[in-house]
Amino acid sequence: MKDNLVTIPTPAYARTGLRFDLTDVLPDLQSMSFAVGEDFDRARFYPSTILDVSPADALVHSLQHAVALIHEPSGTRGSFAVSGIVRMLAKAKLSADLGPVVCVSDTKHALDQLLERLSGYKLRVVRVGSRSRSEILDAWNLKRLVHDKELSKTDLTERVLFDRMIMQDLQSIGFLVQQIRGQSDSSSDTIDVDSIQDSIAARLLERDISASSRFFE
């Protein structure tokens, strides 16, 4: 059996001197931290944290390993551990030279629950995906952020160019509809429908990616 064991490495973000501040999961703002790779004083942490023993251990273990699988037993408040992990990584973002922390879920409800737990902390969050039913998260929706953002001259120029390209595609679609209805005089012209649809989808995706990246600069 030992031959099948795999040693999980430390995270890529592990740096000499990087310490995780555990204040957010300790009552009364007690001071406690730990560094990746060091022996952690669990005997002191478990009685002090607001988390139960299982999610508390999951939090520390996850921050020390590149891959972690967390099982959330009923009643142990496992989602608190996940939100705690995100907060620890977000607070260490500058010292560890981290990029954005990406949270992916198989359901909108689970994602919204996690983000709602994070809403009480001063984090820069962008929710990408279909519309959320949570009023709390409405201000974090990508489309809402892009709409409310004060655009620079460069942003405005890029938006105008995108809008022009999309309008050209829409005009081509309109021509196609007329051709199908037999109302076009240019019956000899042919239009590649799949190509137009792919072009529009690619341009819209490019715009969303460009817009979301500005919130993490």
C-alpha positions as CSV (number, residue, x, y, z in Angstrom):
1,M,0.0,0.0,0.0
2,K,2.9,2.4,0.8
3,D,4.0,2.1,-2.9
4,N,0.7,3.7,-3.9
5,L,1.1,6.7,-1.6
6,V,1.6,10.1,-3.3
7,T,3.5,12.9,-1.6
8,I,1.6,16.2,-2.2
9,P,4.1,19.1,-2.6
10,T,3.8,22.5,-0.9
11,P,1.9,25.2,-2.9
12,A,3.6,27.1,-5.7
13,Y,2.9,30.3,-3.8
14,A,5.0,29.1,-0.8
15,R,7.8,31.7,-0.2
16,T,10.4,32.0,2.5
17,G,8.9,34.3,5.2
18,L,5.3,34.0,4.0
19,R,3.0,33.8,6.9
20,F,-0.8,33.4,7.0
21,D,-2.7,35.6,9.4
22,L,-5.3,33.6,11.3
23,T,-7.0,36.5,12.9
24,D,-10.2,36.1,10.9
25,V,-10.9,32.7,12.4
26,L,-10.0,33.6,15.9
27,P,-12.4,35.3,18.4
28,D,-11.6,38.7,19.9
29,L,-9.0,39.4,17.2
30,Q,-6.4,37.1,18.9
31,S,-3.0,37.1,17.1
32,M,-1.8,33.9,15.5
33,S,-0.1,33.0,12.3
34,F,1.9,30.2,10.6
35,A,4.2,29.7,7.7
36,V,4.1,27.0,5.0
37,G,6.4,24.2,6.0
38,E,6.7,24.9,9.7
39,D,5.4,22.9,12.6
40,F,2.1,24.4,13.4
41,D,0.8,24.6,17.0
42,R,-2.5,22.8,16.5
43,A,-2.9,22.3,20.2
44,R,-3.1,26.0,20.7
45,F,-5.1,26.7,17.5
46,Y,-8.0,24.3,18.0
47,P,-9.3,25.6,21.3
48,S,-8.9,29.2,20.2
49,T,-10.6,29.2,16.7
50,I,-14.2,29.7,16.0
51,L,-14.1,26.7,13.7
52,D,-14.7,23.1,14.8
53,V,-11.7,20.8,14.8
54,S,-12.4,19.2,11.4
55,P,-12.7,22.4,9.3
56,A,-9.9,24.0,11.3
57,D,-7.6,21.1,10.4
58,A,-8.8,21.3,6.8
59,L,-8.0,25.0,6.6
60,V,-4.4,24.6,7.8
61,H,-3.8,21.5,5.7
62,S,-5.1,23.1,2.5
63,L,-2.9,26.2,2.9
64,Q,0.2,23.9,3.3
65,H,-0.4,21.6,0.3
66,A,-0.8,22.2,-3.5
67,V,-3.9,19.9,-3.6
68,A,-6.5,19.3,-0.8
69,L,-9.7,17.3,-0.7
70,I,-12.1,18.5,1.9
71,H,-15.1,16.5,3.0
72,E,-17.8,18.6,4.7
73,P,-19.5,16.4,7.3
74,S,-22.9,17.6,8.4
75,G,-22.8,20.1,11.3
76,T,-19.1,20.9,11.1
77,R,-19.6,24.2,9.2
78,G,-17.2,23.1,6.4
79,S,-18.1,26.1,4.3
80,F,-16.5,28.3,7.0
81,A,-13.2,26.5,6.3
82,V,-13.4,27.2,2.5
83,S,-14.2,30.9,3.0
84,G,-11.4,31.0,5.6
85,I,-9.0,29.6,3.0
86,V,-10.0,32.2,0.5
87,R,-9.6,35.0,3.0
88,M,-6.1,33.7,4.0
89,L,-5.0,33.6,0.4
90,A,-6.4,37.0,-0.3
91,K,-4.7,38.6,2.7
92,A,-1.4,37.0,1.6
93,K,-1.8,38.1,-2.0
94,L,0.8,40.9,-2.0
95,S,3.5,39.2,0.1
96,A,3.1,35.9,-1.9
97,D,2.8,37.6,-5.3
98,L,-0.4,35.8,-6.0
99,G,-2.8,36.4,-8.8
100,P,-6.6,36.4,-8.4
101,V,-8.1,33.6,-6.2
102,V,-10.5,31.7,-8.5
103,C,-13.5,30.0,-6.9
104,V,-15.4,27.5,-9.1
105,S,-18.5,25.6,-8.1
106,D,-20.8,23.0,-9.8
107,T,-23.9,25.0,-8.7
108,K,-24.8,28.7,-8.6
109,H,-26.3,28.2,-5.1
110,A,-23.0,26.8,-3.6
111,L,-21.0,29.6,-5.2
112,D,-23.4,32.3,-4.0
113,Q,-23.2,30.8,-0.4
114,L,-19.4,31.1,-0.4
115,L,-19.4,34.6,-1.8
116,E,-22.0,35.7,0.7
117,R,-19.8,34.5,3.5
118,L,-17.0,36.6,2.0
119,S,-19.2,39.7,1.6
120,G,-18.5,40.9,5.1
121,Y,-14.8,41.3,4.4
122,K,-12.9,43.9,2.5
123,L,-12.2,41.8,-0.6
124,R,-12.3,42.7,-4.3
125,V,-14.7,40.2,-5.7
126,V,-16.0,39.7,-9.3
127,R,-18.7,37.2,-9.9
128,V,-18.6,35.7,-13.4
129,G,-21.5,33.6,-14.7
130,S,-25.2,33.7,-15.1
131,R,-27.3,36.0,-12.9
132,S,-27.3,35.4,-9.2
133,R,-30.5,35.4,-7.1
134,S,-28.6,36.9,-4.2
135,E,-29.2,40.6,-3.7
136,I,-26.0,40.8,-1.7
137,L,-23.9,39.7,-4.7
138,D,-25.6,42.0,-7.2
139,A,-22.9,44.7,-6.9
140,W,-20.2,42.1,-7.6
141,N,-21.6,40.8,-10.9
142,L,-19.2,41.3,-13.8
143,K,-21.7,43.1,-16.0
144,R,-22.8,45.4,-13.2
145,L,-19.1,46.3,-12.4
146,V,-18.3,47.0,-16.0
147,H,-21.5,49.1,-16.4
148,D,-20.7,51.1,-13.3
149,K,-17.0,51.5,-13.9
150,E,-15.8,55.0,-14.9
151,L,-14.1,54.3,-18.2
152,S,-10.8,55.8,-19.3
153,K,-10.3,57.2,-22.8
154,T,-8.6,53.9,-23.8
155,D,-11.5,51.9,-22.4
156,L,-14.0,54.0,-24.3
157,T,-12.0,53.6,-27.6
158,E,-11.9,49.8,-27.1
159,R,-15.6,49.7,-26.4
160,V,-16.4,51.7,-29.5
161,L,-14.3,49.4,-31.7
162,F,-16.0,46.3,-30.2
163,D,-19.4,47.8,-30.7
164,R,-18.6,48.6,-34.4
165,M,-17.4,45.0,-35.0
166,I,-20.5,43.6,-33.3
167,M,-22.8,45.9,-35.3
168,Q,-21.2,44.7,-38.5
169,D,-21.9,41.1,-37.6
170,L,-25.5,42.0,-36.6
171,Q,-25.9,43.7,-40.0
172,S,-24.7,40.5,-41.7
173,I,-27.2,38.5,-39.7
174,G,-30.0,40.9,-40.7
175,F,-29.0,40.5,-44.4
176,L,-29.1,36.7,-43.9
177,V,-32.6,36.9,-42.4
178,Q,-33.8,38.9,-45.4
179,Q,-32.2,36.5,-47.8
180,I,-34.0,33.6,-46.1
181,R,-37.3,35.4,-46.4
182,G,-36.6,36.0,-50.1
183,Q,-36.5,39.8,-49.6
184,S,-32.9,40.3,-50.7
185,D,-32.0,41.3,-54.2
186,S,-28.5,39.9,-53.7
187,S,-29.5,36.3,-53.9
188,S,-26.2,35.3,-55.4
189,D,-24.3,36.2,-52.2
190,T,-23.8,33.6,-49.6
191,I,-23.1,34.0,-45.9
192,D,-21.5,31.5,-43.5
193,V,-23.9,31.5,-40.5
194,D,-21.6,29.4,-38.3
195,S,-18.7,31.8,-39.0
196,I,-20.8,34.8,-38.0
197,Q,-22.0,33.2,-34.8
198,D,-18.5,32.2,-33.8
199,S,-17.2,35.7,-34.6
200,I,-19.8,37.3,-32.3
201,A,-19.2,34.8,-29.5
202,A,-15.4,35.3,-29.7
203,R,-15.7,39.1,-29.6
204,L,-18.1,39.1,-26.7
205,L,-15.9,36.7,-24.8
206,E,-12.8,38.9,-25.5
207,R,-14.6,41.9,-24.2
208,D,-15.7,40.1,-21.0
209,I,-12.1,38.9,-20.4
210,S,-10.6,42.3,-21.0
211,A,-13.2,43.9,-18.7
212,S,-12.8,41.5,-15.8
213,S,-9.0,41.7,-15.9
214,R,-9.0,45.4,-15.1
215,F,-10.6,44.7,-11.7
216,F,-7.5,42.6,-10.6
217,E,-4.8,45.0,-11.8
